[in-house]
Amino acid sequence: MYVADDKRYDSMQYRRSGRSGIKLPAISLGLWHNFGGVDNFENSRAMLRRAFDLGITHFDLANNYGPPYGSAEETFGQIMKKDFLPYRDELIISTKAGWDMWPGPYGDLGSRKYLLASLDQSLKRMGLEYVDIFYHHRPDPDTPMEESMGALDTAVRSGRALYAGISAYNAKQTAQAVKILRDLGTHCLIHQPKYSMFVRDPEQGLFDVLEKEGVGAIVFSPLAQGLLSDRYLKGIPSDSRAARDFFLKKKDIAEDKLAKIRALNEIAAQRGQTLAEMAVAWVLRDPRVTSALVGTSKVSQVDDNVAALKNLKFSAEELRKIDGVLAGK
Ligand SMILES: NC(=O)c1ccc[n+]([C@@H]2O[C@H](COP(=O)([O-])OP(=O)(O)OC[C@H]3O[C@@H](n4cnc5c(N)ncnc54)[C@H](OP(=O)(O)O)[C@@H]3O)[C@@H](O)[C@H]2O)c1
């Protein structure tokens, strides 16, 4: 039987999600990859256990994580039942709908029909009565935003979710969504944007909107799917995400990218960190970032990413050097 480490709250840092009552661990674990039906169950289980033992109280899912679609939620449901039921009230579990999930016109995008049916399916797969956060996974340009936000509001009011969130909405769409939710009486707890040293779009207005509106930011792919680590310095390992050549393409690891990764790796070494640690610390340097949402394929990566918290400070000189590398100077 799994018994969580007594010391699990001793060293993790928790940050408030915008103007809300919820604090999230500075590092959260996402189940997009390595928790599907095709993956090794005991490895998935070991990563979740290790994460919780280190104070990671937040696990992030979506309806279509797998493969196959839905299977990450099924895996999580089994692990929940075996290991985490006594700890349900210590956990923040999220899921999402918005990308393609089932065939036909009601299994994708942003209709009320899709979002609420999908949430019901997710709860069944995970064996949960409620999720802590339910997200609209991406904006749908053809559905009135009032309808999609209305579905999030219903999810919360009906008790299927405690909080509402949005992902991949740009700054303008976010301001609109937050207002619609507020007018309905539901606060938007959190936004989930992509953010890393290689993808800095949220700095162009989104973070400002989130700060103004009191919405938290949990940033996904802070390691740029593994590029911002030492994983690819000596070629493409056969067990890596790039080897699968699907979400992370081999062609994305070209020489110009590798040159930047090598230079960043040196800066990390001068800070006494691995590049993965520095990548996590770098997103957390901005106080508007509530949590760095990482993925992992092995237990050792969970440890390495959490070790980032030992050094979150960057000197002006280090930040200047990093900007220089990213600009290709
Ligand atoms: N809202 C959205 O639209 C959206 C989109 C994408 C992701 N997400 C969420 O964000 C989560 C994280 O995304 P992500 O998996 O792309 O994040 P990531 O942390 O940028 O990349 C994770 C990958 O990096 C490698 N890695 C992790 N830690 C490492 C370490 N310490 N040293 C060396 N390599 C390391 C592993 O690659 P290998 O597998 O090669 O070992 C791992 O699978 C997802 O699980 C999901 O919850 C949300």
The ligand as a Gaussian input file, in Angstrom:
#p B3LYP/6-31G(d) Opt

LIG

0 1
 N       -3.181000      23.469000     -22.593000
 C       -2.578000      22.900000     -23.600000
 O       -2.956000      23.090000     -24.765000
 C       -1.395000      22.020000     -23.348000
 C       -0.547000      21.627000     -24.409000
 C        0.560000      20.855000     -24.108000
 C        0.826000      20.467000     -22.791000
 N       -0.045000      20.828000     -21.799000
 C        0.176000      20.406000     -20.396000
 O        1.505000      20.670000     -20.020000
 C        2.130000      19.461000     -19.570000
 C        3.588000      19.498000     -19.843000
 O        3.825000      19.573000     -21.248000
 P        5.152000      18.966000     -21.844000
 O        5.192000      17.507000     -21.506000
 O        5.296000      19.392000     -23.242000
 O        6.226000      19.749000     -20.889000
 P        7.796000      19.861000     -20.849000
 O        8.115000      19.792000     -19.405000
 O        8.228000      21.050000     -21.628000
 O        8.363000      18.566000     -21.596000
 C        8.326000      17.307000     -20.986000
 C        9.387000      16.410000     -21.577000
 O       10.671000      16.973000     -21.339000
 C       11.588000      15.948000     -20.980000
 N       12.027000      16.208000     -19.610000
 C       11.255000      16.530000     -18.541000
 N       12.023000      16.724000     -17.456000
 C       13.301000      16.523000     -17.846000
 C       14.525000      16.574000     -17.179000
 N       14.587000      16.908000     -15.890000
 N       15.664000      16.313000     -17.881000
 C       15.601000      15.997000     -19.192000
 N       14.450000      15.928000     -19.895000
 C       13.313000      16.196000     -19.214000
 C       10.854000      14.629000     -21.103000
 O       11.064000      14.197000     -22.434000
 P       11.264000      12.656000     -22.818000
 O        9.858000      12.124000     -22.853000
 O       11.906000      12.740000     -24.137000
 O       12.094000      12.048000     -21.737000
 C        9.417000      15.048000     -20.912000
 O        8.501000      14.157000     -21.506000
 C        1.346000      18.370000     -20.286000
 O        1.468000      17.105000     -19.666000
 C       -0.047000      18.908000     -20.204000
 O       -0.571000      18.672000     -18.917000
 C       -1.129000      21.609000     -22.056000

